[in-house]
Amino acid sequence: MKDIIDGVLKFQRDAYPQRSELFQRLATHQNPSTLFIACSDSRVVPELLTQREPGDLFVIRNAGNIVPAHGSQAGGVSATVEYAVAGLGVTDIVVCGHSDCGAMTAVATCKCLDHMPAVAGWLRHADAARAVNEGHAHSSVRDRVDGMVRENVIAQLANIKTHPSVARAIEQGKLTLHGWIYDIATGRIDALDSAGKRFQPLADHSQVAPASRPLAQAA
Ligand code: ZN
């Protein structure tokens, strides 16, 4: 814990003064453009990999970058999605999976989670992705896990569209969804194409069509 506290003191001494104008501007309001949904994994840092400043990203992080579909029991993820879209008016949502994801490895390899019942229950929200992934042929465990990471991003994008605030904003042309996968070893990010089937390197396709574009902009 000492390194964490030392970090706070360093922030207050060095980083805060360098950005004091920004923090003063942000002291009483925020206007983030993007809701970024990522895994809680310590290696996935949304602001670092997108090079954004405080105030730029509204962030949800949980095990497996999961968004439960809209239902009778609204939890923290649902409430946060709704606040981002209906309250803050974000224009973009990124669902970002990542390589070597522990949650997706557990799902893809049917790892026993009897000792972690809460995790097992939470990962049921990836059941549709698992079913799709199990229908594909895989040459190795790594290939199976990578496939699970991809299918999970696609499934969570489908789940998020069931939220009324998201469905309405997409219909009104105010919101665009994006599916990304971050590779920890290389820093590469692949983005889902507009057909919602293939991931392509963002570096080669920086104009890559979003996973769901507002109807008003549809070609
Ligand atoms: Zn993960």
Boltz pocket constraint, residues with backbone or C-beta under 6 A from the ligand:
constraints:
  - pocket:
      binder: B
      contacts: [[A, 39], [A, 40], [A, 41], [A, 62], [A, 63], [A, 64], [A, 65], [A, 98], [A, 100], [A, 101], [A, 102], [A, 103], [A, 104]]
      max_distance: 6.0
